[in-house]
Each structure stands twice: as structure tokens, then as C-alpha cells.
Amino acid sequence: MVLDSEIKAQLNQYLQLMENDVLLKVSAGSDTVSKDMLALIDEIASMSSKITVENVLLPRTPSFSVNRVGEDTGVTFAGVPLGHEFTSLVLALLQVSGRAPKVDQSVIEQIKGIRGEYHFESYISLSCHNCPDVVQALNLMSILNPGITHTMIDGAVFKAEAESKNVMAVPTVYLNGEVFSSGRMSIEEILARMGSAPDSSELANKVPYDVLVVGGGPAGASAAIYAARKGIRTGIVAERFGGQVLDTLGIENFISVKYTEGPQLAASLEEHVKEYGIDIMKLQRVKRLEKKEFIEIELESGAVLKSKTVIISTGARWRNVGVPGEAEFKNKGVAYCPHCDGPLFAGKHVAVIGGGNSGIEAAIDLAGIVKHVTVLEFMPELKADSVLQKRLYSLPNVTVLKNVQTKEITGTDKVNGISYMERDTEAVQHIELQGVFVQIGLVPNTDWLGDTVERTRFGEIVVDSHGATSLPGVFAAGDCTNSPYKQIIISMGSGANAALGAFDYLIRN
């Protein structure tokens, strides 16, 4: 039995929702992964009379495709889609059977309107929480458009193939044999990259808002909901919904929810926001803020949005080390997500830059996968919690280098080493390795503001107890502010606080 009883019970409920028959075409060998794949398929097929199985030869073994009877849909799984990809398999079964997908009708029309032949391949790891979004988007596109196909490839199963293509970060997507993208992408972002973006000219004609929220993370979602609940015209403009939460794996400190994962929480945030008739504008980067009769937000597309009040909740991003080789070898050995990309470095030597909680957690996780981990910490002592340090020092394949400064990440076509300086002696040392994971904290996404509002020397927006900035009518919330603690639950509270502050401002002005 591949699936435990609890998952089987849930799966049984989902399979009841299948609308028409589905044919699984299976290409299996005598290897262990093939046997695991066959066991999974047999178990699923035994649970629904709508699923039949046929043995064929596909381009990759082990793999299987999910099809309508008499028609190839172009949805293929190369490997065993368990872990984070199990949901991708369940959705493929439902959607191929005719179950309507939970996406906006405008997106469905965009997909159906694409002309031409598009053959996608996505390299993933089953521990990657960013990969399912991409897999599910490409699967849906294949189901809705006969000119599109998609194969999900488990990089751990097809290791030689992934290495021959220098895949060192997941998800990595190929289109018609050429690299298309690397990293998390929403279905809207994929369509935009294919040249099928919605018309942004209509944004310029939007009626001014009472509250316009900039940013779609926990702070932005909370602010938008609190504003909309006051019955005032509310808009939210964001590059991607969920913000940095999308890059977070396990969340165990969100009070009343014992455990959830970032993408799951982000999806719940968007679902909640959609309950309130809030005008959501995704895939939009902000460029400038200016106060005139209204507060004006100029987007990179050139459109200008107007509002009586604005709440900035643009969050933060991973801080770069800023050394030679970091940008050049990003996704070629330089990585920022140990959960996603760790499995690609199995049996290799890697470094983790950063001795805070995130760095030491990354080192502990990686030590269970890779051959050896070297931790580089700039300060004389690690900054991580003592419980994490104790666990780290108990591991046999970890070396900790303290009081060292990273000087360069070296390589040719991919990473082959790291150079560092011992800060007390100024001696420069070099280590040969294959991967570098950067974990040195966050930097606020506030560069676009210039000097329109007061910011700290770290770039954080200075706010008062009502979330108000130095510019009347402009409020801010979450990780982009000078809040001393960057936590999801604190960001949500500050979003609500800023919305109430904005509403109070509107009443008085």
C-alpha cells in the first residue's frame, strides 16, 4: 500500500467528483521507481470505476499520462507524483475527467486562445513547495488547449537527464527544448511570458479608490479585507498574490493553525480577499508614488491608479551577499531555498552562508541530503537559537566557519567553489564545492519610493501606531516597515491596523 489510510480516505472523496472516464497510459520498467509508480496507479485505479489503465511505451520510463478516452491530453508525470506533487496528480485526474478548474474565466479564455505548438517539460523535486503551482498551471494549459503538452519530470528519478541540462534549481521549465523559466510562476505569469497577457490599458481608466493596497502578502490581504469590510471602494495591486509566504515551507507559529504551508496559506488569503468584491490587479509592478489631488500610483506598464488613501505592504525579499559569482551562478549552484533545491545536490558538497535561524535550519536540512555542509558566518558567533546550534553541532557532516567574510563564488558554467577571508588574519581560503545556499536575512521592497516617505537607513518605512507614514494619507504595514519583528501573524495585524488607520483618516478628511 503506497497511500496511508487518511490520504486514501481523502482521495476517495475527490475521486467521487470525477465526471467522465479517464485513461492512464503507463510506461514502466523493472526498476524500483517503476514498481512504486505501478503500485500507486493500481491503488488509485482500484478506487474508481472511471479510471482504466493501459500499458504503452512513452518517451520516458517510468512515466504515465492522464488522458480522456480516445484523446491524448498531453499531461504526463515522469516519476511518482507523491509528496508535494500528489495534489497535482489529483487535480489532473479531476480536470481531465471534465471537472471545471478553479481559475478565472478570463484566464481560461486566454489559454484557449493560444495558437501554435508548445511542449513544456518541468524539472521538479517532490520536496519542493514551489513546484506544484507550475506543474498544475502547465497541466491545466495542456488540458484546455490541444496545442500544449506538459511533462513533469522528477529530477531525482531522471538525475542524469537533469544533470545533462545543468538543472540546479527547481522548478526549471523547458519549452520546445529551450529554457523557459526557473522558479515559482503563477498561471498568469506563464501566460504573460508567452505573450498572452491581459490588456493593461483598462487599468488607466479605473475610478479612484478610497483605499488602494500595494502588495498582496499577508499584510496586504489583511488590509484589503479590513478596508472592504468598512464598505469603501478598495483595490489591491500586486506582482504576485501571497508575496514571500509563497516561498515559505512549514508554518507552525500561525496561532490556531498547528501546521500549514506557505502556498496553501497564500491560496487561502486570495480566496478570502475575493469574498469582498475587492478589485484585484495582479502581475503589476509599482514604479512611483506621488500625492496630488489623489495619491497616484504609477505602474511599470505606464498606467496610473488613483486613491484617497494608500497602504503600502510590499514586503521584503531575500538579501543577496553581493559578491562576484552570486548573480552569474544563480540557479547554477547558487540557491536560496534548501527545501526546493536541496535534493538536486544529493551526495555533493555545499555551503550555507548565514548563521542565523534560517541559515542553521537550512544547514540541518541539507545535512540529511548532501555529502557535506560548510556554514560560513560573518560574526564571531552563530546567531541561531541554541537548540538549533546544538542540533547542528551533533551532525557529523557539517563544518562551521565563524568570523569569515565571503569574497567570491567561483565556477565556469556552474558553481565549483567558494572563497572566504578569515577576518582576524585576513587570510583568504578556498573550498571546492558544488552548491551555495544564501540565507542572510531580508531587505524591504521599498526602493521605488525614493524619498516620498521617511525610511530607516535599512530602507524600512517608518510608521506610527496607526500605520501612518510621514506622507498624509499614505499608510504602510508588514515586513516593509520598521516593525521590529518580521512574522506572518504580525504582518496581518499591522495590515488590519493600517486599514483602520486609513478609514479613520478618510472620516476626518
C-alpha positions, 0 to 999 in steps of 0.5 A: 500500500503506497497511500496511508489510510487518511490520504486514501480516505481523502482521495476517495472523496475527490475521486467521487467528483470525477465526471467522465472516464479517464485513461492512464497510459503507463510506461514502466520498467523493472526498476524500483521507481517503476514498481512504486509508480505501478503500485500507486496507479493500481491503488488509485485505479482500484478506487474508481470505476472511471479510471482504466489503465493501459500499458504503452511505451512513452518517451520516458520510463517510468512515466504515465499520462492522464488522458480522456478516452480516445484523446491524448491530453498531453499531461504526463508525470515522469516519476511518482507524483507523491509528496508535494506533487500528489495534489497535482496528480489529483487535480489532473485526474479531476480536470481531465475527467471534465471537472471545471478548474478553479481559475478565472474565466478570463484566464481560461479564455486566454489559454484557449486562445493560444495558437501554435505548438508548445511542449513544456517539460518541468524539472521538479523535486517532490520536496519542493513547495514551489513546484506544484503551482507550475506543474498544475498551471502547465497541466491545466494549459495542456488540458484546455488547449490541444496545442500544449503538452506538459511533462513533469519530470522528477529530477531525482528519478531522471538525475542524469537527464537533469544533470545533462541540462545543468538543472540546479534549481527547481522548478526549471521549465523547458519549452520546445527544448529551450529554457523557459523559466526557473522558479515559482510562476503563477498561471498568469505569469506563464501566460504573460511570458508567452505573450498572452497577457491581459490588456493593461490599458483598462487599468488607466481608466479605473475610478479612484479608490478610497483605499488602494493596497500595494502588495498582496502578502499577508499584510496586504490581504489583511488590509484589503479585507479590513478596508472592504469590510468598512464598505469603501471602494478598495483595490489591491495591486500586486506582482504576485498574490501571497508575496514571500509566504509563497516561498515559505515551507512549514508554518507552525507559529500561525496561532490556531493553525498547528501546521500549514504551508506557505502556498496553501496559506497564500491560496487561502488569503486570495480566496478570502480577499475575493469574498469582498468584491475587492478589485484585484490587479495582479502581475503589476509592478509599482514604479512611483508614488506621488500625492496630488489631488489623489495619491497616484500610483504609477505602474511599470506598464505606464498606467496610473491608479488613483486613491484617497488613501494608500497602504503600502505592504510590499514586503521584503525579499531575500538579501543577496551577499553581493559578491562576484559569482552570486548573480552569474551562478544563480540557479547554477549552484547558487540557491536560496531555498534548501527545501526546493533545491536541496535534493538536486545536490544529493551526495555533493558538497555545499555551503550555507552562508548565514548563521542565523535561524534560517541559515542553521535550519537550512544547514540541518536540512541539507545535512540529511541530503548532501555529502557535506555542509560548510556554514560560513558566518560573518560574526564571531558567533552563530546567531541561531537559537541554541537548540538549533546550534546544538542540533547542528553541532551533533551532525557529523557532516557539517563544518562551521566557519565563524568570523569569515567574510565571503569574497567570491563564488567561483565556477565556469558554467556552474558553481565549483567553489567558494572563497572566504577571508578569515577576518582576524588574519585576513587570510583568504581560503578556498573550498571546492564545492558544488552548491551555495545556499544564501540565507542572510536575512531580508531587505524591504521592497521599498526602493521605488519610493525614493524619498516620498516617505521617511525610511530607516537607513535599512530602507524600512518605512517608518510608521506610527501606531496607526500605520501612518507614514510621514506622507498624509494619507499614505499608510504602510504595514508588514515586513516593509516597515520598521516593525521590529519583528518580521512574522506572518501573524504580525504582518496581518495585524499591522495590515488590519491596523493600517486599514483602520488607520486609513478609514479613520483618516478618510472620516476626518478628511 
